[in-house]
Amino acid sequence: MKIENWNKNIGEVTNWLNLEDRGDEGQAISLSITLGNNCKNDELRSTYWTAIRSIGSVFDDFPKARRGRESALPDDMEANATSVMNAVYTAFVSLTNPQIILATILPHGRTGGAYKDMDAIAKEYAAKAYRNLVTGYKEGRWTGEMDGNVPLMTPPPVKAEMEVKEEE
């Protein structure tokens, strides 16, 4: 595994490890990360990545390696966006009184139905937060700057304001 791919994948796994105590599996993953960081061989690094994925597979929320197109974000911004996405997920999944939330917060109107559980809501809003950051970057409203764990992003203009500007 090339060092660039290693660094991207390990950044996501490290953020994931920092969210909560993962017990013995977390310690094994941390040790594998340390060993992989110290090796100079792409082939051996791939072996460590395989071990990390195997150990992490027992967790439903273990980050998957990106497949397909690369992110539109530079590496440092990708790490910030992933960190925000994980924080939003954690915030939603830990909300109290889930019965009220599940009964009143519903998916998009065309989708219909209801969310299965708080995990489903948390995943949707975490993904939305990530998409908003990518869109903000593409539109020049987010430069990757953070205030602690909070992204410093300008919200999009209100639709009425956009129409007025277009008429001028």
NORHUGI-V885181 format. One record per residue. N is the residue number from 1. D_FIRST is the distance of its C-alpha to the first C-alpha in Angstrom with 1 decimal. Layout:
N:D_FIRST
N:D_FIRST
This chain:
1:0.0
2:3.8
3:6.4
4:8.3
5:6.6
6:6.4
7:9.9
8:11.2
9:10.4
10:11.7
11:14.6
12:15.7
13:15.6
14:17.4
15:20.0
16:20.4
17:21.0
18:23.6
19:25.6
20:27.1
21:27.2
22:24.9
23:26.7
24:25.2
25:22.1
26:21.5
27:21.9
28:19.5
29:16.8
30:17.8
31:17.6
32:14.1
33:13.1
34:15.2
35:13.8
36:10.1
37:11.6
38:13.5
39:11.2
40:10.6
41:8.4
42:4.7
43:6.1
44:8.0
45:5.7
46:4.7
47:8.5
48:9.4
49:8.1
50:10.1
51:12.9
52:13.0
53:13.4
54:15.8
55:17.9
56:17.9
57:19.1
58:22.6
59:23.0
60:24.0
61:22.8
62:19.2
63:17.1
64:15.3
65:12.0
66:13.5
67:14.2
68:16.4
69:17.5
70:16.0
71:18.3
72:21.3
73:21.0
74:19.5
75:16.9
76:19.7
77:21.9
78:19.4
79:19.1
80:22.9
81:23.4
82:21.3
83:23.2
84:26.5
85:25.6
86:25.0
87:28.3
88:30.2
89:29.1
90:30.2
91:33.4
92:34.4
93:33.5
94:35.7
95:38.7
96:41.9
97:44.4
98:42.0
99:45.0
100:46.4
101:43.1
102:42.3
103:45.8
104:46.0
105:42.5
106:41.8
107:39.1
108:39.9
109:43.2
110:42.1
111:39.8
112:42.6
113:42.6
114:41.4
115:38.2
116:37.6
117:36.9
118:35.9
119:32.2
120:32.6
121:34.3
122:31.7
123:28.8
124:30.9
125:31.9
126:28.4
127:27.1
128:30.2
129:29.6
130:26.1
131:27.5
132:30.4
133:28.1
134:26.2
135:29.7
136:31.1
137:28.4
138:29.1
139:32.9
140:32.7
141:33.9
142:30.9
143:29.3
144:26.9
145:29.6
146:30.1
147:33.1
148:31.6
149:29.9
150:31.9
151:30.8
152:33.5
153:33.8
154:37.0
155:38.1
156:38.8
157:42.4
158:44.9
159:45.7
160:49.4
161:48.4
162:46.1
163:49.1
164:51.5
165:49.2
166:48.9
167:52.7
168:53.3
